[in-house]
Amino acid sequence: MADEDQIIETIDENGNLIKFELYDIVEVDEQEYALLLPVDTEEEDDDEAVLMKLSKDGDEYLFETIDDDEEFEKVAAYVENMDDEAEDEE
């Protein structure tokens, strides 16, 4: 059986349905965060990854926005460092 891309659907602040592909899950300070890439973007420039906090409700994962600026910056810096390390290994 082939691995299917994991597609996450969410509603933005304007009530629009947005689909994301789950790119990676990272753990920072014992909290998991999802790195999501937009699917079906109209503009190629709008290919920016989105960070969301993961929480578990029973067997289901919930994706939440990161409201704390300091927390967001810490996770974003961690992801950027991962990218830098991956480039260094090439």
N, C-alpha and C positions, 0 to 999 in steps of 0.2 A: 504494500500500500504506500503510495507516494505521500510525502508530507505536503499538506496544504498550507498556504499562507494563512496565518491567523488574522482575521479581519475583526476589528473592533469598531462598533458604531456608537456614536455619541451625538448629542444635540448641542450646538453652540448657543451663545447668548442671544442670537437672533432667531432661534427655533429651527435652524437648518440642520438636517442630518448630515453628519460628516463621517466618512469611513477612514479608518487608519489601519495600517498594517503593523502588527506587533513586531518591532525590529529586534529589541533586546530587553532583558530585565536586568537591572543592576541593583546591588544592595549597598546602601550607605547608612552607617550608624544603625545597623540591624533593621532598617526599613527598606522595603523593596519599592523600586520605581520602574515604570515602563517607559521605554523609548519608542515612540510611535511615529510612523511616517505617513503623511497624507496619501490617500489613494484617490485616483480620478481628479487630480488637480488640473484646473484649466490652464494655469500659467506654470511654466517650468520653473520660474523664479520662486514660486511658492512651495518649494520642496523642502521646507524646513521641518526638522524633527520636533516633536512635542514631548515634553516630559510630564508624566502624571504619576501621582502616588498610588501605589497598589495597597489595597486592604482586602482581607479575606472575610467573606460572610458565608460560613458553612463551607460548601464545596465551590462556591463561586467567588471570582475575583471582582472587586469593585475598583473602578478607575476614578480617581478624584483629582481635581486641580490642586496645585500646590499654592496655598494662599500666603504662606510665609515667605517673604522675599529672601531672607537669609537662608532658609532651607533650600529654596529654589537655586540660589547662587551656588550653594555648596554642592548640590547634585549636578548642576550644569558644569561646574569646574571638574568634578570627578569624571564626567562623560568626556569632556574635552581632553583630560589627561589620558583617558583610555585611547582616544583617537591618536594622540601624539605618540603613545607607546607603540601602537600598532604600526604607525608609519616608521618609527625607529627600527622595528624588527625587519622591515622589508629590505 
